[in-house]
Amino acid sequence: MTESTKYLLSEDRMPKAWYNLAADLPGPVPPPVHPGTGQPMGPEDLAPLFPMGVLEQEASTERWIDIPEPVRDVYRLWRPSPLVRARRLEAALDTPAKIFFKYEGVSPAGSHKPNSAVAQAFYNKQEGVKRLVTETGAGQWGSSLAFAGNLFGLTVEVYMVRISFNQKPYRRALMETYGATCIPSPSPNTAAGRAILETNPDSNGSLGIAISEAVELAASRDDTKYALGSVLNHVCLHQTVIGEEAMLQMEIADADPDIVIGCVGGGSNFAGLAFPYMREKMNGKAVRCIGVEPTSCPTLTKGPMAYDFGDTGKLTPLMKMHTLGSNFMPPGTHAGGLRYHGMAPMVSQAMEHGLMEARAYQQTECFAAAVQFAREEGIVPAPESSHAIKAVIDEALRCKAEGKAETILFNLSGHGHFDMQAYMDYFAGKMTDTPFDDAALQASLETLPKVAV
Ligand SMILES: *Cc1c(COP(=O)(O)O)cnc(C)c1O
């Protein structure tokens, strides 16, 4: 009998509920607070921006939240995603460790992000919303929301940072293929955009500016809402379908992870795989959960826990999280999805309660790991996912040195087919590792909002 490589779950075994870590954490997840008053903000305060269905989840402490049937229907286009045993990588590393990965690159948009985009589109549709506005950097979130919004008959407008809009025409074409409109930001469509364009007509834009534009539009019309692709509690919740599936598939593989690994930008794909395992950890299971970030944007490894703005424009409520300060501008690296100054409040709490550990790597060592992975397993990883792979290889080599046959499970959050320029730069020797600027971090942390909470 040959041993299996893929562990597939039939559609009828796809999880029927998302798992909410807030139900089991030893302490509450601190609520968002108003930047002016320091008062906690509840669902009513955020209702102009998000539908109630989503805001109830944001504040919920229920352990299990049913996945609505129309959402499961869309999930069935690619879910359950495969669990794969990386046998060739194991052999190449000559490690006694077993390596498994959950592959989220099989979604239509090529990453884990549609798991939340589909749910958010559903709740908006259910509450009569006609139009969704969002921002996107490199385009992963924009294309996921474009895909999801189209399926629920919603108009989707994506404000894409102008420099990415010009440099990444394929992601824009993907959004347009799904029927969305993709607008370079700053744009003349909003007061925020016009203010920037007046002083700097050639502005490259930034995620902060694009968020300001999207939020302004969502707040100004009753039929329009805003959607965010990571960080918030409801996004982490929606992603747990990954970990719940993985648990069933690991059972089929007759294996149990000693280590669970994911890359962390805003924290959602890591949360999706790791939160269900953290539940087991709180129930006594011995499992290490490791979040991996770039050394250029070391939110968990160098950022303190503090109340901070979610955006550079300082328009959002304050969230209690590990943060580098909303003024912190990480150098331009290829893993655009990991260049966020803050970390999901729920992931930050998991860190505080000792449920996880964090580490950081340079981008060139991550690309070396990604190329090794591609040459053994065939899949070309997204630059973001390469951070998880670097940690997996290091842990597998530690197992080899210690003669331990541990089981490692990681989230391969997406494929890199739209990121081939990054691979070209890597092969051309043009990719560099910028030393981290501790002085810039200190300066940024000095501008953290001072709120008494
Ligand atoms: C957006 C993205 C990430 C980072 O976001 P998280 O919320 O931390 O998951 C990681 N991998 C891929 C492929 C992405 O598109």
The ligand as an SDF file (V2000), in Angstrom:
LIG
                    3D

 15 15  0  0  0  0  0  0  0  0999 V2000
   -3.1020   39.0490    2.8920 C   0  0  0  0  0  0  0  0  0  0  0  0
   -2.2690   37.8330    2.9490 C   0  0  0  0  0  0  0  0  0  0  0  0
   -1.5430   37.4690    4.1190 C   0  0  0  0  0  0  0  0  0  0  0  0
   -1.4770   38.3230    5.3420 C   0  0  0  0  0  0  0  0  0  0  0  0
   -2.6820   38.5850    5.9910 O   0  0  0  0  0  0  0  0  0  0  0  0
   -3.1430   37.8540    7.3290 P   0  0  0  0  0  0  0  0  0  0  0  0
   -4.3620   38.5780    7.7350 O   0  0  0  0  0  0  0  0  0  0  0  0
   -2.0260   37.9870    8.3390 O   0  0  0  0  0  0  0  0  0  0  0  0
   -3.3890   36.4430    6.9850 O   0  0  0  0  0  0  0  0  0  0  0  0
   -0.8490   36.2700    4.1130 C   0  0  0  0  0  0  0  0  0  0  0  0
   -0.8160   35.4830    3.0240 N   0  0  0  0  0  0  0  0  0  0  0  0
   -1.4770   35.8030    1.8790 C   0  0  0  0  0  0  0  0  0  0  0  0
   -1.3890   34.8790    0.7110 C   0  0  0  0  0  0  0  0  0  0  0  0
   -2.2290   36.9790    1.8100 C   0  0  0  0  0  0  0  0  0  0  0  0
   -2.8860   37.3030    0.6880 O   0  0  0  0  0  0  0  0  0  0  0  0
  1  2  1  0
  2  3  1  0
  2 14  2  0
  3  4  1  0
  3 10  2  0
  4  5  1  0
  5  6  1  0
  6  7  2  0
  6  8  1  0
  6  9  1  0
 10 11  1  0
 11 12  2  0
 12 13  1  0
 12 14  1  0
 14 15  1  0
M  END
$$$$
